[in-house]
Amino acid sequence: MGVRAFIDTNIFIYIQRTDCPAKRKVAEDAVNYFDCVASTQVLNEIANIFTKKYPMPVENVERLLKSISGISEIIVINEALIDNALHLHQRYKIPYYDCLMIAAAVHSGCQYLISEDMQDGLFIENTLRIMNIFNHTDTFPLRENQ
């Protein structure tokens, strides 16, 4: 079993975009390195982005979501995760929707939450480290001692 990491929406988005080749490569490396976990929130955000901001045919969005589901464990957002996200929001003063991802990552036993948007290096609940992999391209993939 490899290193479990919750993958934020933006990492999957970079893999689809052709206008940011350096970030695309780092995002692809991350998805290939980690045992990926995502949530229904991530899938919904991806569907929203690729039907609005970077429009693609619905059939392509469906294929993309199935592809992500094929390489990731998908955590269903439920009432318990919502409650936990609210507590995380109160404790860490992080935006609620980010806390919803954090709650799913902690619940699923991830060691890392890979994101470009959250505070790099922050430890949550002494079990989860938020990592902006774009700040760690010199040490990624991770070495065993990190």
N, C-alpha and C positions, 0 to 999 in steps of 0.2 A: 504494500500500500504506500502510495506517495504522499506528498504534502498536500493537504486539503486547503483550498482557497476559494472563498466566495468571490465571484467575478462580477464587478459592477457593470452596469449597462454600457458606460462609455468605452470599456475595453472591447466589448463585442462590436460596438459601432465602428471603432477604428479598424477592425479587421475587414469590414465591408467597404471602407472608403479607400479611394485610390489617390486622393489629394494630399495625404499625409504618409508617405511611404516609410519614413523612419518610425513613426508611432505605430503604423500598421505592423511592421516587423516585430517590434517589442511586444505588442499585444498578442500577435500570433505565437511568439515564443512563450509568453506567459500561459496561454491556453494550452499549449502543447506540454508545458512543464508540469503544471499543477493538476491534481485531481479536482476538477472544477465543480463548483456548486453555484447555483443561481436560484432565483425565486420566481414565483409567478409575477411579482412586481417587475422584475427585470424583463421578463418576456413581454409584459404589457407596455413597458416603456419603449422597448425596441419596436414593437408593432406601431406605437404612436409615432415614433421618430421616422420610421420608414413609410408611413402613410401620410405624413405631414411635411416634416422638414426636408427630408431626402426621399421624395416620393418614388416608390417602385410598385410594380403591379402586386396586387394582393397575393397572387399565387407565389410570387417570389418571397414575400414576407412570410407566408406559411411555411415554405421550404426552409427559410432561414431559422425560424423558430423551432422547427423539427430538428434541424441540424444542431442547434444549441442544446436542445433537450437530449439529443443523442450523445453528446459529449459531457453533459453536466447532470448532476443530481439536481432535480428541481424541488425546492421547498415550497409548499403551499402556504400562503399567508393565511393564518387563522387568528381567532380571537386571542389566544394565549400570546402569540407573537406581537399582536397589536398592543396588548397590555405591557409586554416587556419593552417594546419600542417607546411607549410613553414614559416608562420609568427611566430608560436610557436617556431619553431626551431631557428629562428633568435633571438627571445626575450629571450628564456630560455637556449639556447645552448645545447639542448637535441638532441640526434640523431633523424634524420628525421622519421624513421619508428616508433620510440616510440611516436613522435609527432603526427603521423597519428592516433595512438590509443588514444592519449590524445584528439585530435580534435573530434574523434567520441564520446568519453566519455563526453566531455563538451557539444557537440551538443545534446546528448540524455538525458542530465540532471542528470548525475550520480553524486553522492556525493563522491564516491571513485573510484580509479583505483587500482585494486588489482594486484600486480606484485611482482616478486622476484628481478627483474633486475633494476628497476628504483629507484630514490632517495626517500627513505622512508620519509614521512612527508612533502614533498614538496607540497605547495599549488599552483595551477594553476588557473589563472583568478579569484581568490578569491572565487571559487565555487567547485573546485575538489581537493581532497587530495589524493596523491599517498601513498599507504600503502603496505609495505611488511609484510604480515600477519605472516610470519615466525619469524619476530621480535616482534610480539605482541601475542604470544601464551598464555601469562599469562592474557591478557585482552580480548581475543577473545572467543566468539562473543562480539561484541562491546556493551558497555553500552550506555544507552540513552544520557549521558552527554558528550560523546566524540565527 
